[in-house]
């Protein structure tokens, strides 16, 4: 039973003039205002604390001349207020880095490839029409259940095939589900969020329909990707307290509508007019992908936001080193003399002249030439760059060898240890995509599919298998898998899931292979891959074909 909370309203005591001024400074300190006002508000806080003589019980909460400038921008603004004023700037700078910085672009591409890959595979859980009998049930009851389970399994396979066919071109732009998920991960890095609108494209692009109802049932549902910049509050609704950052909420904090601008705010081809139009899309038709780090956070922050200053530091330092190295790579020398017979006052000091290429020169009498030794890049440059890149990877839980694409400084144990943290992060983000995108897209698809194919009932339970990540030592991993299966600490379903495969499909494929091998007169040993083929697993693999895949031999 949930207790009902009683709402208590009380009028705040009217503050005095000094308190009102302090409140004004406090409110201005958390907004996107000019730097002088922000500094004035910070100074007011320091003066007030010193006057009141407030005691701090934590050393980290103490404010003094050593740290007051560092924590001048620390405030108690809510999650929405902390994002609202800076979100556009963070997005623009993050996109700039991804466009122009090879490291940032590679990090985003690598993260998207590891998290999404080619996209997840759907497995529908069979739901037989009769309950599973106990182990001591009669043979006839067990046989009846087996028949019912086989029928349910065939029905589940049919749903999987139909959804896979739809997901290949499920976007309004003709792209598949895997491509849209990769776009979403890209957007999370440099934009912080992405939206998909569940729309009906039957009128614009009607899919082929068969004459027989229920066979290859056509589904007109499409996913329309929307960049988060278009999600904003309409100008005439700016004062509505139920609308925050382009999203309207009910009293319980649940989204009701998303106000999506019809044109992008930065669209240069949009008509030059002061009039803009928005579409009020129901929340049930919008998939909002972002990572909420605080309660009450309604918009996403770019994942690269904490690393943006580091990218700037690294670029400035690298450019300075390159410029210095270019100057020192040219001929740089100084002519000087120690002879007392030469009147230095009569010579033109600090005079510069160019030396022609491939020439010998005779120095003036009494003069010597001294070249400037090159000291660029400095000896600490590789270490400094390594530490900066390592810190950049921390905000993405990405190890250094993945950020740089270079594992030359790693041994086997260190590489695996660092990757375990990254793999955990990958699993978390994959689960987020399943809950936010995959399950909602499947539920909307199945509602239309069930109606078109006359399949009553709720959507079945689903499991999503992501592409497996290849082990650096396949032979050791295979041996470990054999041990886990032998001592019953894992199952075939879990073993195949680690490879991103459906265990039922793989076993059926293995059964077909054994049946064909028997028909062709091959023994079970002859139908297995040879020892040479197993040894070739360690060799670099050729690019995989995009045609239909067959299951691996068990």
N, C-alpha and C positions, 0 to 999 in steps of 0.2 A: 504494500500500500504506500502510495506517495503522499507525503504530507503536503498540504496546501499552505503556501507561504502567504502571510498577511502583509499587505502593502501599507507602509507607513510613510506619510508625507509630512515633512516638517519644514517650516520656513527658516532659512538660514538667517542668523542675526545680521543686521545691516552693518557692514564694515565701515570703519572710519576712513578718512581721506588717505592716510598713509597706507592702510591695508589695501585700498582700492588701487593705488599706484603699484604696490607690490604685486597684486593680482594681475594687473595689466602687463607688467614686465614678465611675470611667470607664463602667461598665456602666449605672449609674443615670442618667448624663447623657444617654444616648440613648433613654431610655424616657419614657413619659407619666407622670411623677411630679410631685409638688408642686414649686412654684417655689422654696421654700427649699432643698430637696435639690439642685435643679439649680444654684442659685447656689453652694452649698457645693462641689459637684463642680467647677464652673468655677474657683472660688478655689483648690481643691487643685491643679488643673493649672497655674495661674499660679505658685503657690508652688514646685511641683516644678521647673518650667522655670527659675525664678530661682535655685533652690538648685543645680541641676545645671549651670547655666551653659551650656546648650545653645546652640550657634551656629547661626544661620539663614543660609543662602546665598541666599535670596530675600527681598527687602524685603517682599513681600506675606506672607511667613510669620513676620515678626517680631511678637512680642506685647509691647505696652507699655501704659501707662496710657491712651493715646489710643484704642486699638482693642480692648482686652481685653473691654470691655462689649459692643461691637458683635458680636464673634465668640464670645461666651460659649456660644452654642448650636451652634457648628460642631463636628461630631464625625465619626467614621468608621464610623457604623452602616451596615449593608448596606441594600440597596434595600427589602427587606420591612420591616425594623425602622424605617426612616425614614418609612414610610407607615402602618404598622399603628396606631400610637397616635393619629394625627391625622386619619385618613381620614374618620371619622364626622363630626368637627367641620367639616372642609373641605366635605364634602357638604352639611351642613345650612346652612352660611353661603352657599355658592354658590347653593343652591336659594332661599334667602331673598332674595338679590339679584335672581335671575331673576324671582321673583314680585313684588317690590316696586319694582324699579328699572327705569325705562323704557329706559335705555341698555343695561343688561345683557340685558333681554328682547329688545330690538331686535337686539343683536349676535348672540345665539343664533339668532334666527329668520332673520336675513340669512345667517349662515354655513351654516345647514342648507339654505336655499333655493339658495344658490350651489353647495354641494358636491353635493347630491342632486337638487334640482329635482323633477321628476316621476318620477325614477328612471331607471336605465339601460335601454337596449335590448340585447337579446341578438342576436348574429350567430353562427350555427353554420358552421364552415368545412366546405365540401363535401369528402368523401373518396371520389373515384371508385374503382370496383372494379379499374381498370387504371392502370398508371403513365403519367405524361405522356410522350408520345413526343418525340424530339428534333425540332428545327426542320426537318431534312432528311428526315424520315420520309415514308413513302408516304402518298398521299392517303387511302387506305382506313384506314390506321392512325390518321391524324389524325381522320378522320370517326368512327371507333369510339370514340376517346377523347372526342370532343365529345358523343356520345350518352351515354356513361357519366357524363360530368360533368354533363349536364343532369339525368339521373336523380338523381345525388347532390345536386345543387342543389335539386331539388324535395323530396327527403327532408329536407334541412337546413331548408328553408322550413317544412315540416310540423312539425318539432321546434320551431322558433322560435314558430310559432303556438300549439302546444299549451302550451309553457312560458309564453307571454304570457297565455294564458287562465287557467292555474293561478295565476300570480303576481298576478292582480288580486284574489284573495281567499285568499291563501296563509296568512294568519295565523289562529290559533285564534279571534281576535276578529273575523274577517271582513275585516280590513284588508289592503291590498295590499303588495307588496314595497317600493314607493317610500315608502309611509307608514312602514313599519318602519325603513327606512334613515334617514328624517328623524328618527324617534324616537331612533335610535342616535346620530346626530350631536348631538341635543339632550342626551342623557344624557352624552355625552363632555364636554360643556361643564360641566355642573353636578354630575355624578356620577363621571365619569372612565371609566366602562365600562358595558357592557350585555351581557346574555346572551340567546341564542336557543336554545331546546331543540327539536330535531327530533323531533316527536311524530307519532303516528298518530291522526287524528281520524275514522277511518272509522266507529267505533262510535257516536260522539256525533253526528256530522254527516256521514252518508254522501253523497258526491257522486253525481250521476246517472250511471248506467252504461248503455251502449248494448248492444244485443243482439249486435252483431257484434264479435268480439274484434279489437282493433287499431285500430278507428276511434274517435277521440276517447277514447283510453284513459284511464280514471279513475285519479287518483293521490290517495291519502288522506293524503299527507304534509302536515303543517302546521308553521308556525313559531310557537312559543310565546314571546312576549317575557317576560323575567324581569328585574326590577329588581335591581341588583347588591347591594342591602342584604340580600337573602335568601341570598346566597352567604356562608356562614360555617361554621366548624368546629363540629360537634356537641359539646355540653358534655362528654359522656362520652369524647370522643376528643381532648381538649385536649392530652394528653401524648404523642400519637402523633407521632414525628419525621417520618413520611412525609406528614403533612397540614399544609399551611401555608395559612392564610387561606381555609379551606373547600375546598381543592383537594388531592387526593392524587396524589403523584408516584411514579414508579418510580425505580430507581437512576440512570438516565440523565437524570433531570429532566423526563421527559415526563408530561403529565397523564394520570391513570388514571380518576379519578372527580371529579365535582363534587357537593358536598353542598349542596343547595338546600333551604332552609327552606320548609315548606308554607305558612306564613303570614308576612307581612311583620312585622319586629320592631316597627314603629310602627303596626300595624293596631289601631285602637281598638275594632273590632267583633269582634276575636278573643276566644275564651273567656278569662276571667280565671283562668288556671291557671299553675302553674310548670312545666308539661310542654310541650315543643315537639317537633315531629317534622320530620325531614329526609328528603329523597329523594336516594339515592345514584345519580346519573345518570352513565352511562358517558361518557367524554370524547368518544367518536366521535359522540355525539348532542348535543353542546353546542358552540355557536359563541360564543366569548368575544371581544368587541370591546373593545379598549383599546389605548393607545399605550404600549409599554414604552420608557421613557427610559434605563433602566439594565439591565445584565445581571443576571439573577436576579429582576427585578421581576415579581411575579405578579398584582398588582392595579393598576388605573388610577387616576390622580390627576386631579381635575377640571381641565379646561383653564383655567378662570377662577381657579384657586387663586392664581397670582402677582398677580392684579389685585384680589383681595378687599380688601386694605388701601387701595388707591386708591379703590375705590368708597366705602369708609367715610370717607376724607378728603374726597372731593368732596361727599358728602351732608352732613357736618358743616359744611363751609364754606358750602354753598348755604343750609342752614337758618339759619346765623348771619347771612348777608347778608339773607335774607328777613325775619328777626325785626327786625334793625336798620332795614331799610327800612320795615317796618310801623310801628315806633315813630315814625320821623321823618316818616312820611306824615300822622300826626295833628298837631293843633295843639300844639306844644311851645314854651313861652316862659318867660322869667324876668322878674319884676318887680324893679327895682333903683332906688336913689336915690343921688344925690350931694349932696343938699341938707344943709347943716349945721344947718338949723333943725329937722330931723326927728330925734327921739330913736330911734335904731335899736334900743336896748336895750328900748324899750317895745313894739316890734313883735314879732310871733310869726314867727321865722325858719323857713325851710324848710316853710312852710305850703302845702298844695296845695288847689286848688279847680277844679271843672269849669266850662267855658264853654258856655252853651246855644247851640245851632245858630241861625244866621241872626239874630244879635243884635249891637248896638253896645254897647261898654262905655266908661265914663268912668274913667280912671285916677285913683287918689288923688292929691291935691296933692303935687307934688314927685317923683312916681314915673314911671319910664319902663318900657316893655315892649321886650324884645329876644327875637326868635325864634331858635331853634336851626337853623342851616343844615343841610340834608340833604346827606350825602356818600355815600349808598348807592344802588346798588352802587358799589364803588370802581372806579377806572379800570382797575385790573389784573385785575378779575374775569374778563372774557372770555378774556384771555391765560392766566390760571391754569387755567381750566376747559378750555381747548383743550389745554394741555400734559398735564393729567391724562388726558383722553380719548385723546390720542395715545399715552401710555404704556400705557393699558389695551389698546389695539389691538395693541400689539407682541407680547403673549403669544399672539395668534392670527394674527400676520402680516397684520393687517387695517389698511389705510390709514385715515387720519383721516376722509376724506370718506365712507367706508363706515360707520365707527363712528357718525358724526353724521348720516348721511343727507343731507349738504349739501356740494355741490361749488362753492359760490359763490366761494370764495377760490382756486380752482384755474384754471390755464389748461389748454389741451388737452394740451400736452406733459407737464406735471407730473402730470396725472391719469393718463395712460397709463403713465408711468414707475412711479408708485406701484402701479398695478393689476397690473403684471407680477409683482411680488413676491407679491401676493395670489393671482394665477392659479396660480403655481407651487405654492403651498401647497394650493390646491384640487385640483390634479392629484395631489399626493402623497396626500391623504386619500381621493380617489376610488379610487386604486389600492389603498389599504389596505382599503377596503370591498369592492372586487372580490375580493381574495384571501381576506379573512376571511369574508365573507358570501355574495357572489354565486356564486362558484365552488363553494363547499361546498354551498350550497342547490341549485344546478343538478345537482351530482354525485349528491346524495341523491334529487332528483326524477327524474333520468334512470334511476337504478337501478330504481326502481319503475315508471317509464314503459316502459322496455325490457322488463321482465318482463310487464307487462300487454299490450303491443302486439307481443310476440314479436319483438323486435329484438335479436339477440345482438350481443355485442361491447362494447368499452369505450365510455365516454362520449366524444363527439367534442370536438375543440378548439373553443374559444369565444372570441369577442371581444365586449367590452362597450362600448357607445357611450353616453356621458353627454350630457344635453341641452347643446346649444351655448350659448355666451354671446354675445348680440348685440353687434355692434360699434357704437361710437358714431357711426361714419360708414359706413353700408353701401355707399355708392357707391365710396369709396376701397378698402374691403376687397374688393369684387367686382373692381375693376380690378387689385389686387395678386394676387388669385387667378388671374385670366386670365394675368397675366405668368408666374406660377409654373408654370401648366399648359403655357404655350407654350414655355418653356425647359426643361421636363422636370425641374424641381426639386421637383415634388410629383406626386401621383397623385389620381385621382378619389376613391379610397378615403380618402385622407388629407383631401382637401378636404371630403368629406361628413362625415367623422368629426368635424371641427372644428365642424360644425353639429349633431352628435349624431344623424346619420342613417346608415342602412345604404346603401352605394353601390349594391349590387345591386338592392335594392328601389326606389331612386330611378330607376335606369336602366330597370327594367322598367316603372315608372309612366310615365316619359317616353316609352317606346316605345308604350304604350297610348294616351297622349295624341296622339302623332303619327299613329297609325293611325286614331283616331277623327276627328282633324282632316282627314285625307285623305279619309275616308269622307264627311264632311260638306261636302267641297269647299272647305276652308279651306287657304290656303297656309301655309307654315311661318312666314312673317313675321306673317300675320294671327293665328296661334295663340299668338304670344308676347305677354307683357304689354306694354301700351302704355307710352310714355315717361312719361305722366302717372302711371301706376301705379307705375313705378320711382321717380319723384320723391316719391311719397307714402310711400316707405319711411322718410323722415326724419320724417314726422309721427307723433304718438303713436298707437300701435296700440290697437284695440279689444280687450277681453278675449277671449282665444281660446276657442273652443267646446271642450267635452270630448268631442265626438263623434269619429268616425273621421277621421284626418288624411290628406290627399293629399300626394304628393311635390311639391316645388318644381320649377318648370320649369328645365331646365338651360340 
